[in-house]
Amino acid sequence: MASTKEYLSFILEQLSLVEDITYRKMMGEYVLYHRGRVFGGIYDDRFLVKPVRAAQKLMPNAEYEIPYEGAKKMLLVDNVDDRGFLMKLVNDMYNELSEPKRRK
């Protein structure tokens, strides 16, 4: 099941307090970026983030879910109604995220 544009719009609105959020559509799902670094995505209308230490600390009871077949497990964000929490989550994760690979 692919994610809906409506759910993407909802999550982007909830993330509106965070500067420089972008996304890229890939195979019916959406990869989310913060200042050019991948931090999560929308998969089957679920908001999942990378399981970096900052995310694990803020969501110690979060469920690990597989975004798609063959992928590494990610953390399910179920507190999507709290914009302040989402801002803290994404900002706290930033320093632990990989820098984008440079194209040659």
C-alpha distances in whole Angstrom, upper triangle without the diagonal:
4,7,9,13,14,13,14,17,18,18,20,22,23,23,26,29,28,30,28,24,22,19,17,14,13,11,8,9,13,16,18,22,25,28,27,25,22,22,18,15,12,9,6,9,11,14,15,19,21,23,26,29,29,26,27,30,29,26,28,26,22,20,19,15,14,11,10,12,16,16,18,18,18,19,17,19,19,22,21,23,26,27,30,28,25,28,30,27,26,30,30,28,29,32,30,27,28,30,28,29,32,31,35
4,7,10,12,11,11,14,16,15,17,20,20,21,23,26,25,26,25,21,19,15,14,11,10,8,5,6,9,13,15,19,22,25,24,23,19,19,16,12,9,7,5,8,10,13,14,17,20,22,25,28,28,25,26,29,28,26,28,26,23,20,19,16,14,11,10,13,16,16,18,18,17,19,17,18,19,21,19,22,25,25,28,26,23,26,28,25,24,27,29,26,27,30,28,25,26,27,25,27,29,29,32
4,7,8,7,8,11,12,12,13,16,17,17,20,23,22,23,22,18,16,13,13,10,10,10,6,5,8,11,13,17,20,23,22,21,18,17,14,10,7,6,5,5,8,10,12,15,18,21,24,27,26,23,24,27,25,23,26,24,21,19,18,15,14,11,12,15,18,17,19,18,16,17,15,15,16,18,16,18,21,21,24,23,20,22,25,22,21,24,26,24,24,28,26,24,25,26,24,26,28,28,32
4,5,5,7,9,10,11,13,14,16,17,19,22,22,23,22,18,16,14,13,11,12,12,8,8,9,13,14,18,21,24,23,23,20,19,16,12,9,9,8,7,10,12,15,18,21,24,26,29,28,25,27,29,27,25,28,26,23,22,21,19,18,15,16,19,22,20,22,21,19,20,17,17,17,19,16,18,21,21,24,23,20,22,25,23,22,25,27,25,26,29,29,26,27,28,26,28,30,30,34
4,6,5,6,9,10,10,12,14,15,16,20,20,21,19,16,14,12,12,10,13,13,10,9,9,13,13,17,19,22,21,21,19,19,16,13,10,11,11,9,12,13,16,18,21,24,27,29,28,25,27,30,27,26,29,28,24,24,24,21,20,17,18,21,24,22,24,23,21,21,19,18,19,20,16,18,20,19,23,23,20,21,24,23,21,24,26,25,25,29,28,25,27,27,25,27,29,29,32
4,5,5,6,9,10,11,12,14,15,19,19,21,20,17,16,14,15,13,16,16,13,12,12,15,15,18,20,23,23,23,21,20,17,14,11,13,12,9,12,13,16,19,22,25,27,30,28,25,27,29,26,25,28,27,24,23,24,21,22,18,20,23,26,24,25,24,22,21,18,17,17,18,14,15,18,18,21,21,18,20,24,22,21,24,26,25,26,29,29,27,28,29,27,30,32,32,36
4,5,5,6,9,10,11,12,14,17,18,19,19,15,15,13,14,13,15,16,12,11,10,13,13,16,18,21,21,21,18,17,14,11,8,10,10,6,8,9,13,15,19,22,24,26,25,21,24,26,23,21,24,23,20,20,20,18,18,15,17,21,23,21,22,21,18,17,15,13,13,14,11,13,16,15,19,18,16,18,21,19,18,21,23,22,23,27,26,24,26,27,26,28,30,31,35
4,5,5,6,9,10,10,12,16,15,17,16,12,11,9,11,10,13,14,11,9,8,10,10,13,15,18,18,18,15,15,12,9,7,10,10,8,9,9,12,14,17,20,22,25,23,20,23,25,22,21,25,24,20,20,20,18,18,15,17,21,23,20,21,20,17,17,15,14,15,15,12,14,16,15,18,18,15,16,19,18,16,19,22,20,20,24,24,21,23,24,22,25,27,28,31
4,6,5,6,9,10,10,14,14,16,15,12,12,11,13,13,16,17,14,13,11,13,12,15,16,19,19,20,18,17,15,12,10,13,14,11,13,12,15,17,20,23,25,27,25,22,25,27,24,23,27,26,23,23,23,22,22,19,21,24,26,24,25,24,21,20,18,16,16,16,12,13,16,14,18,18,15,16,20,19,17,20,22,22,22,26,26,23,25,25,24,27,29,29,33
4,6,5,6,9,10,13,14,16,16,13,14,13,16,15,18,20,16,14,13,15,13,16,17,20,21,21,19,17,15,13,11,14,14,10,11,11,14,16,20,22,24,26,23,21,23,25,21,21,24,23,20,21,22,21,21,19,21,25,27,24,25,23,20,19,16,14,13,13,9,10,12,11,15,15,13,15,18,17,16,19,21,21,22,25,25,24,26,26,26,29,31,32,35
4,5,5,6,9,11,12,14,14,11,12,11,14,14,17,18,16,13,11,12,10,13,13,17,18,17,15,13,11,10,9,12,13,10,10,8,11,12,16,18,20,22,20,17,20,21,18,18,21,21,18,18,19,18,19,16,19,23,25,22,22,20,17,15,13,11,11,11,7,9,11,10,13,13,10,12,15,13,12,16,18,17,18,22,22,20,22,23,23,26,28,29,33
4,5,5,6,10,9,11,11,8,9,9,12,13,16,19,17,14,11,12,9,11,12,14,15,16,15,13,12,11,10,14,16,13,13,11,13,14,17,20,21,23,21,18,22,23,20,20,23,24,21,22,22,21,21,18,21,25,26,23,23,22,19,18,16,14,15,14,10,12,13,10,13,14,11,11,15,14,12,15,18,17,17,21,21,19,21,22,21,24,26,27,31
4,5,5,8,10,12,13,10,12,13,16,17,20,22,20,17,15,16,13,14,14,17,18,19,18,16,15,14,13,17,18,15,15,13,16,17,20,22,23,25,22,20,23,24,21,21,25,25,22,23,24,23,24,21,24,28,30,27,26,25,22,20,18,15,15,14,10,10,11,9,12,14,11,11,15,15,14,16,19,19,19,23,24,22,25,25,24,28,29,31,34
4,6,8,9,12,13,11,13,14,17,18,21,23,21,18,15,16,13,14,14,17,19,19,17,15,14,14,13,16,18,14,14,11,14,15,18,20,21,22,19,17,20,21,17,17,21,21,19,20,21,21,23,20,23,27,29,25,25,23,19,17,15,12,12,10,7,7,8,5,9,10,7,9,12,12,12,14,16,17,18,21,22,21,24,24,24,28,30,31,35
4,5,6,9,10,8,10,12,15,17,20,22,20,17,14,14,11,11,10,13,15,15,14,12,12,12,13,16,18,15,14,11,13,13,16,18,19,20,17,15,19,19,16,17,21,21,19,21,21,21,22,20,23,27,28,24,24,22,18,17,15,12,14,12,9,10,9,6,9,10,6,7,10,10,9,11,14,14,14,18,19,18,20,21,21,24,26,28,32
4,5,7,9,8,11,13,17,19,22,24,22,20,17,16,13,13,12,14,16,17,17,15,15,15,16,19,21,18,18,15,17,17,19,22,22,23,20,19,22,22,19,20,24,25,22,24,25,25,26,23,26,30,31,28,27,26,22,20,19,16,17,15,12,12,11,8,10,12,9,8,12,13,11,12,16,16,16,20,21,20,22,22,22,26,27,29,33
4,6,10,10,13,16,19,22,24,27,26,23,19,18,15,14,12,14,17,17,18,16,17,17,18,22,24,21,20,17,18,17,20,22,21,22,18,18,21,21,18,19,23,24,22,25,25,26,27,25,28,32,32,29,28,26,23,21,20,17,18,15,13,13,11,7,8,10,8,6,10,11,10,10,14,15,15,18,20,19,22,22,23,26,28,30,34
4,7,7,10,13,17,20,22,25,24,21,17,16,12,11,8,10,13,13,14,13,14,15,17,20,23,20,19,16,17,15,17,19,18,19,16,16,19,19,17,18,22,24,21,24,24,24,25,23,26,30,30,26,25,24,21,19,19,16,18,16,14,14,13,9,9,11,8,5,9,10,8,8,11,12,11,15,17,16,18,18,19,23,24,27,30
4,6,9,13,16,20,22,26,25,22,18,16,13,11,8,8,11,13,14,14,15,16,18,22,25,23,22,18,19,17,19,21,20,21,18,18,22,22,20,22,25,27,25,27,26,27,27,25,28,31,31,28,27,26,23,22,22,19,21,19,17,18,16,13,13,14,12,9,12,13,10,9,13,14,12,15,17,16,18,17,18,21,22,25,28
4,6,10,13,17,19,23,22,20,16,14,11,8,6,5,8,10,12,12,14,15,17,21,24,22,21,18,18,17,18,21,20,22,19,19,23,23,21,23,26,28,25,27,26,26,26,23,26,29,29,26,25,25,22,22,22,20,22,21,18,20,19,15,16,17,14,12,14,14,11,11,14,14,12,15,17,15,16,15,15,18,19,21,24
4,7,11,14,16,20,19,16,12,11,7,6,5,7,8,9,10,10,11,11,13,17,20,18,17,14,15,14,15,19,18,21,18,17,21,22,20,21,24,25,23,24,23,23,23,20,22,26,26,23,22,22,19,19,19,17,19,18,16,17,17,14,15,15,12,11,14,13,10,11,14,13,12,15,16,14,16,15,14,18,19,21,25
4,7,10,13,17,16,14,10,8,6,5,7,8,8,9,9,11,11,11,12,16,19,17,17,14,15,14,16,19,20,22,20,19,23,24,22,23,26,27,24,25,24,22,22,19,21,24,24,21,22,22,19,19,19,18,20,20,17,19,19,17,18,19,15,14,17,16,12,14,17,16,14,17,18,15,16,15,13,17,18,19,23
4,7,10,13,12,10,6,5,4,6,9,11,9,10,9,10,10,8,10,13,15,14,15,13,13,13,15,19,19,23,21,19,23,25,23,23,26,27,23,23,22,20,19,16,17,21,21,19,19,20,17,18,18,17,20,20,17,20,20,18,20,20,16,16,19,17,14,16,19,17,16,19,19,16,16,16,14,16,18,19,22
4,6,10,10,8,6,5,7,8,12,13,11,12,10,12,11,9,10,12,15,15,16,14,15,15,16,20,21,24,24,22,25,27,26,25,28,28,25,24,23,21,19,15,16,19,20,17,19,20,18,19,19,19,22,23,20,23,24,22,24,23,19,20,22,20,17,19,22,19,18,21,21,17,17,16,14,16,17,17,21
4,7,6,6,5,6,9,11,15,17,15,15,13,14,12,10,9,11,13,13,15,14,15,16,17,21,23,26,26,23,26,29,27,26,29,29,25,24,22,20,18,14,14,17,18,17,19,20,18,20,19,19,22,23,20,23,25,23,26,25,21,22,24,22,19,22,24,22,21,24,23,20,20,20,17,18,20,19,23
4,6,5,6,7,11,13,17,19,16,16,13,15,13,10,10,10,12,14,15,15,15,16,17,20,22,26,26,23,26,29,28,26,29,29,25,23,21,18,16,12,12,14,15,14,16,18,17,19,19,20,22,24,22,25,27,25,28,26,23,24,26,23,21,24,25,22,22,25,23,20,19,19,17,17,19,19,22
4,6,8,10,14,17,20,22,20,19,16,18,15,12,11,10,11,13,15,16,16,18,19,22,24,28,28,26,27,31,30,28,30,29,26,24,22,18,15,12,10,12,14,14,17,18,18,20,20,21,23,26,23,26,28,27,30,29,25,27,29,26,24,27,28,25,25,28,26,23,22,23,20,21,23,22,25
4,7,10,13,17,20,23,20,20,17,18,15,11,9,8,9,10,13,14,15,17,19,22,25,28,28,25,27,30,29,27,29,28,24,23,21,18,16,12,11,14,16,15,18,19,18,20,18,20,21,23,21,24,26,25,28,27,23,25,28,25,23,26,28,25,25,28,27,24,24,24,22,23,25,24,28
4,7,10,13,17,20,18,17,14,14,11,8,6,5,7,8,10,11,11,14,15,19,21,25,24,21,23,26,25,23,26,25,21,20,18,15,13,9,10,13,15,13,15,16,15,16,15,16,18,20,18,21,23,22,25,23,20,22,24,21,19,23,24,21,22,25,23,20,21,21,19,21,23,23,27
4,6,10,13,16,14,14,11,11,9,5,5,7,10,10,10,10,10,12,14,17,19,23,22,19,22,25,23,22,25,24,21,20,18,16,14,11,12,15,17,14,16,16,14,15,15,15,17,19,16,19,21,19,22,21,17,19,21,18,16,19,21,18,18,22,21,18,18,19,17,19,21,21,25
4,7,10,13,11,10,7,8,6,4,7,9,12,12,12,10,10,10,11,15,16,20,19,17,20,22,21,20,23,23,20,19,17,15,14,11,12,16,16,13,14,15,13,14,14,15,18,19,17,20,21,19,21,20,16,17,19,16,14,17,18,16,15,18,17,14,14,15,13,15,18,19,22
4,7,10,9,8,6,6,5,5,8,11,14,13,12,10,10,9,11,14,15,18,17,15,18,20,19,19,22,22,19,19,18,17,16,13,15,19,19,16,16,16,13,14,14,13,16,17,15,18,18,16,18,17,13,14,16,13,10,13,15,13,12,16,15,12,13,14,13,16,18,19,23
4,6,5,5,4,6,7,8,11,14,18,17,16,13,12,11,11,15,15,18,16,15,19,20,19,20,23,24,21,21,20,19,19,16,18,21,21,18,18,18,15,16,16,16,19,19,17,19,19,17,18,17,14,13,15,13,10,11,14,11,10,13,13,10,11,11,10,13,15,17,21
4,5,5,7,7,9,11,14,17,21,19,18,14,14,12,12,15,14,17,15,14,18,19,18,19,22,24,21,22,21,21,21,19,21,24,24,21,20,20,17,17,18,16,19,19,17,19,18,15,16,15,12,11,12,11,8,8,11,9,7,11,12,9,11,11,11,15,16,19,22
4,6,9,10,13,14,17,21,24,23,22,18,18,15,15,18,17,19,17,17,21,22,21,22,25,27,24,26,25,25,24,22,24,27,27,23,22,23,20,20,21,20,23,22,20,22,21,18,18,18,15,13,15,14,10,10,13,12,8,11,13,10,11,10,10,13,15,17,20
4,7,9,12,13,17,19,23,22,21,18,17,15,15,18,17,19,18,18,21,23,22,23,26,28,25,26,24,24,23,20,22,25,24,21,20,21,19,20,21,20,24,24,22,24,23,21,21,21,17,16,17,16,12,13,15,13,10,12,13,10,10,8,7,10,11,14,17
4,6,9,12,15,18,21,21,19,16,15,12,11,14,13,16,15,15,18,20,19,20,23,25,22,23,21,21,20,18,20,22,21,18,17,18,16,17,19,18,22,22,20,23,22,20,20,19,16,15,16,14,11,11,13,10,8,10,10,6,6,6,6,10,12,15,18
4,6,8,12,14,18,18,16,13,11,9,8,12,12,15,15,14,16,19,18,19,21,22,19,20,18,17,16,14,16,19,18,15,14,15,12,14,15,15,19,20,18,21,21,19,20,18,15,15,16,13,10,12,13,10,9,11,11,7,8,8,8,11,14,16,20
4,7,11,13,17,16,14,11,9,6,6,9,9,12,11,10,13,15,15,15,17,19,16,17,15,15,15,13,16,19,18,15,13,13,10,11,12,12,16,16,15,18,18,16,17,15,12,12,13,10,7,10,11,7,8,11,9,7,9,11,11,14,17,20,23
4,7,9,13,13,10,7,5,4,6,9,11,14,13,11,13,16,15,14,17,18,14,14,13,12,12,10,13,16,16,12,12,11,8,9,10,10,13,15,13,17,17,16,17,15,12,13,14,11,9,13,13,10,11,14,13,10,12,14,14,16,20,21,25
4,6,10,9,8,6,6,6,9,12,14,18,17,14,16,19,18,17,19,19,16,15,14,12,12,8,11,15,16,12,13,12,9,10,10,10,13,15,13,16,17,17,19,17,13,15,17,14,12,15,17,14,15,18,16,14,15,17,16,18,21,22,26
4,7,6,5,5,6,9,12,15,17,20,19,16,18,21,19,18,20,20,16,15,14,12,12,8,11,15,16,14,14,13,11,12,10,10,12,14,12,15,17,17,19,18,14,17,19,16,14,18,19,17,18,21,20,17,19,20,19,21,24,25,29
4,5,5,7,7,10,13,15,18,21,21,18,19,22,21,19,21,20,16,14,13,10,9,6,7,11,13,11,13,12,11,12,10,12,13,16,14,18,20,20,22,20,17,20,22,18,17,21,22,19,20,23,22,19,20,22,21,23,26,26,30
4,5,9,10,14,16,18,21,24,24,20,22,25,23,21,23,21,17,15,14,11,10,8,9,12,15,14,15,14,13,14,12,13,14,17,15,18,21,21,24,22,19,22,24,21,20,24,25,23,24,27,25,23,24,26,25,26,29,30,33
4,7,9,13,16,18,21,24,23,20,21,24,22,19,22,20,17,15,15,13,13,10,12,16,18,16,18,16,14,14,11,11,12,14,12,15,17,18,21,19,17,20,22,19,19,22,23,21,23,26,25,23,24,26,25,27,30,30,34
4,6,10,13,15,18,20,20,16,17,20,18,16,18,16,13,12,12,10,11,8,11,15,17,15,15,13,11,10,7,8,9,11,10,13,16,16,19,17,14,18,19,16,16,20,21,19,20,24,22,20,22,24,24,26,29,30,34
4,7,10,13,15,18,16,13,15,17,15,13,16,15,12,12,12,10,11,9,13,16,18,15,15,13,10,8,6,6,8,10,8,12,13,14,16,14,11,14,15,13,12,16,17,15,17,20,19,17,19,21,21,24,27,28,32
4,7,9,12,15,14,11,12,15,14,12,14,14,10,10,9,8,9,7,11,15,15,12,11,9,6,5,5,6,9,11,11,14,15,16,17,15,12,15,15,12,12,15,15,13,15,18,16,14,17,19,19,21,25,26,30
4,6,8,11,11,8,10,13,12,11,13,14,10,11,10,10,11,10,13,16,16,13,11,9,6,5,7,7,11,12,12,16,16,15,16,14,11,13,13,9,9,12,12,9,11,14,12,11,13,16,16,19,22,24,28
4,6,9,10,8,9,12,12,12,13,15,12,12,10,11,11,11,14,16,15,11,9,8,5,6,9,10,14,15,16,19,19,18,19,16,14,15,15,11,10,13,12,9,11,12,10,8,11,14,15,17,21,23,26
4,7,8,6,6,10,11,10,11,12,10,10,8,10,12,12,15,17,16,13,10,8,6,6,9,11,14,16,17,20,19,20,19,16,15,16,15,11,12,14,12,9,12,13,10,10,12,16,17,20,23,26,29
4,6,5,6,9,10,11,11,14,12,14,12,14,15,16,19,21,19,16,12,11,9,9,13,13,17,17,18,21,20,20,19,16,15,16,14,11,11,12,10,7,9,10,7,8,11,14,16,19,22,25,28
4,5,5,6,9,10,10,13,12,14,14,16,18,19,22,24,22,19,16,14,12,11,14,14,17,18,19,22,20,20,19,16,15,16,13,11,12,13,9,8,11,10,8,10,13,16,19,22,25,28,31
4,5,5,6,9,10,13,12,15,15,17,19,20,23,25,24,21,18,16,13,11,14,13,16,15,17,19,17,17,15,12,12,13,10,7,9,9,6,5,9,9,8,10,14,17,19,22,25,28,31
4,5,5,6,8,11,9,12,12,14,16,16,20,22,22,18,15,13,10,8,10,9,12,12,14,17,15,15,14,11,10,12,10,6,8,10,8,6,10,12,10,11,15,17,19,22,26,28,32
4,6,5,5,8,8,10,10,13,16,17,20,23,22,18,15,13,10,8,11,11,13,14,16,19,17,18,17,13,13,15,13,10,12,14,11,10,13,14,12,13,17,20,22,25,28,31,34
4,6,5,9,10,13,14,17,20,21,24,26,26,22,19,16,14,11,13,13,15,14,17,19,17,18,16,12,13,15,12,10,12,13,10,10,14,14,13,15,19,21,24,27,30,33,36
4,6,9,9,13,14,17,20,20,24,26,26,23,20,17,14,11,12,10,12,11,13,15,13,14,12,9,10,12,9,7,10,12,9,10,14,15,14,16,19,22,24,27,30,33,37
4,6,5,9,11,14,17,18,21,24,24,21,18,15,12,8,9,8,9,9,12,14,13,15,14,10,11,14,12,9,12,14,12,12,16,17,16,17,20,23,25,28,31,34,37
4,6,9,11,14,17,19,23,24,24,21,18,15,13,10,11,11,12,12,16,18,17,18,18,14,15,17,15,12,15,17,15,14,18,19,17,19,22,25,27,30,33,36,39
4,7,9,13,16,18,21,23,23,21,18,15,13,10,10,10,10,12,15,17,17,19,19,15,16,19,17,14,17,20,17,17,21,22,20,21,24,27,29,31,35,37,41
4,7,9,13,14,18,20,20,18,15,12,10,6,6,7,8,10,13,15,15,17,18,14,14,17,16,13,15,18,16,15,19,21,18,19,22,25,26,29,32,34,38
4,6,10,12,15,17,18,15,13,9,8,6,6,8,9,12,14,17,18,20,21,17,16,20,19,16,17,21,19,17,21,23,20,20,22,26,27,29,32,34,38
4,7,10,12,14,14,12,10,6,5,5,6,10,11,15,16,20,20,22,22,19,18,21,20,16,17,21,19,17,20,21,18,18,20,23,24,26,30,31,35
4,6,9,11,12,10,8,5,5,6,6,10,12,15,16,20,21,22,24,20,19,22,21,18,18,22,21,18,21,23,20,19,20,24,24,25,29,30,33
4,6,7,8,6,6,5,6,9,9,13,15,18,19,22,23,24,26,23,21,23,23,20,20,23,22,19,21,23,20,19,20,23,22,23,27,28,31
4,7,9,6,8,7,7,9,9,12,15,18,17,21,22,23,25,22,19,22,23,19,18,22,22,19,20,23,20,18,19,21,20,22,25,26,29
4,6,6,9,9,10,13,13,16,18,21,21,24,26,26,28,26,23,25,26,23,22,25,25,22,23,25,23,20,20,23,21,22,25,26,29
4,6,9,10,12,16,16,19,21,25,24,28,29,30,32,29,26,29,29,26,25,28,28,25,26,28,25,22,22,25,23,23,27,27,29
4,7,9,12,16,17,20,23,26,26,29,31,31,32,30,27,29,29,26,25,28,27,24,25,26,23,21,20,23,22,21,25,25,27
4,6,9,12,14,17,20,23,23,26,27,27,29,26,23,25,26,22,21,24,23,20,21,22,19,17,17,19,19,19,22,23,26
4,6,10,13,16,19,21,22,26,26,26,27,24,22,24,24,20,19,22,21,17,19,20,17,15,15,18,18,19,23,24,27
4,7,9,13,15,18,19,23,23,24,25,22,20,22,22,18,18,21,20,16,19,20,17,16,17,20,20,21,25,27,30
4,7,9,13,15,16,19,20,20,21,18,16,18,18,14,14,17,16,13,16,18,15,13,15,18,19,21,24,26,29
4,6,9,12,13,16,17,17,18,15,13,16,15,12,13,16,15,12,15,17,15,14,17,20,21,23,27,29,32
4,6,9,10,14,15,16,17,14,12,16,16,12,13,17,16,15,17,20,18,17,20,22,23,25,29,31,34
4,6,7,10,11,12,13,10,9,12,13,10,11,15,15,13,16,19,18,17,20,22,23,26,29,31,35
4,6,8,10,12,14,11,10,14,15,12,14,17,17,17,20,22,21,21,24,26,27,30,33,35,38
4,6,6,9,10,8,8,12,12,11,13,16,16,16,19,22,21,21,24,26,27,30,33,36,39
4,6,7,10,8,7,11,12,11,12,15,16,16,18,22,21,21,24,25,26,29,32,34,37
4,6,9,9,8,11,13,13,14,17,18,19,21,24,24,24,27,28,29,32,35,37,40
4,6,5,6,9,10,11,13,14,15,17,19,22,22,22,26,27,28,32,34,36,40
4,5,5,6,9,10,11,12,14,15,17,20,21,21,24,25,26,29,32,34,38
4,5,5,6,9,10,11,12,14,16,19,20,20,24,25,26,30,32,35,38
4,5,5,6,9,10,10,12,14,17,18,18,22,24,25,29,31,34,37
4,5,5,6,8,10,11,12,16,16,16,19,21,22,26,28,30,34
4,5,5,6,8,10,11,14,15,15,19,20,21,25,27,30,33
4,6,5,6,8,10,13,14,15,18,20,21,25,28,30,34
4,6,5,6,9,12,12,12,16,18,20,23,26,29,32
4,6,5,6,10,10,10,14,15,16,20,22,25,29
4,5,5,8,10,11,14,15,17,20,23,26,29
4,6,7,8,10,14,15,18,21,24,27,30
4,6,6,7,10,12,15,18,21,24,27
4,5,5,9,10,12,16,18,21,24
4,6,8,9,13,16,18,21,24
4,7,9,12,15,18,21,24
4,6,9,12,15,18,21
4,6,8,12,15,18
4,6,9,12,15
4,6,9,13
4,6,9
4,6
4
